[in-house]
Amino acid sequence: MKHATWLLADPHFGHEGIIRSCSRPFLDSAGRPDVRLMNQTMADAWRKVVKPGDDTIVVGDFAHRMPVDQL
C-alpha cells in the first residue's frame, strides 16, 4: 500500500492569539476566540486526509502552550 507524505505549516494548536492575529474563523457566539473549536476543526480535517502509515512533516509551530496529554 502506498503511503503519502504531508507537509503542514504552523497549525498553532492551542494558540488563542493566532485566531485574531491571522483572522482565523473560530469565534464563539460572543465574538471571542474559540480555541476548542479551532483545535477540533483542525484535528477533524487532519484525520480526514492523513491516514495511518502516512508521514507528516510539520514546518513551524505545531502547538502553543498545550498540555502534552491534549496533543
C-alpha positions in Angstrom: 0.0 0.0 0.0 1.3 3.4 -0.9 1.6 6.0 1.8 1.5 9.7 1.5 3.8 12.4 2.8 2.1 15.6 4.1 3.6 19.0 4.7 1.9 21.2 7.3 3.0 24.6 8.4 2.1 26.4 11.6 -1.2 25.0 12.7 -0.7 26.5 16.2 -3.0 24.1 18.0 -4.0 25.7 21.4 -3.0 29.2 20.4 -5.8 31.6 21.2 -3.9 34.7 19.9 -3.4 33.2 16.4 -7.2 33.3 15.9 -7.3 37.1 15.9 -3.8 37.8 14.5 -4.4 35.6 11.5 -8.2 36.2 11.2 -9.0 32.5 11.6 -12.7 31.9 11.6 -13.0 30.4 15.1 -15.1 32.7 17.2 -17.8 31.9 19.7 -21.3 33.5 19.6 -20.0 36.5 21.5 -17.1 37.0 19.1 -14.4 35.7 21.4 -11.7 33.3 20.1 -12.7 29.7 20.5 -9.6 27.6 20.8 -11.5 24.4 21.4 -13.4 24.8 18.1 -10.2 25.6 16.2 -8.4 22.6 17.6 -11.3 20.2 16.9 -11.8 21.6 13.4 -8.2 21.2 12.5 -7.9 17.7 14.1 -11.0 16.5 12.2 -9.7 17.9 8.9 -6.4 16.2 9.5 -8.0 12.8 10.3 -10.0 13.0 7.0 -6.9 13.1 4.8 -3.9 11.8 6.8 -4.1 8.0 7.0 -2.3 5.6 9.4 1.1 5.0 8.0 1.3 8.4 6.3 4.2 10.7 7.1 3.5 14.3 8.3 6.3 16.9 8.3 5.4 19.9 10.4 7.3 23.1 9.5 6.9 25.8 12.1 4.9 25.9 15.3 2.7 22.8 15.9 1.2 23.9 19.2 1.3 26.7 21.7 1.3 26.0 25.5 -0.8 22.9 25.2 -0.5 20.1 27.8 1.1 17.1 26.3 -1.9 14.9 27.0 -4.1 17.1 24.8 -1.7 16.9 21.8 
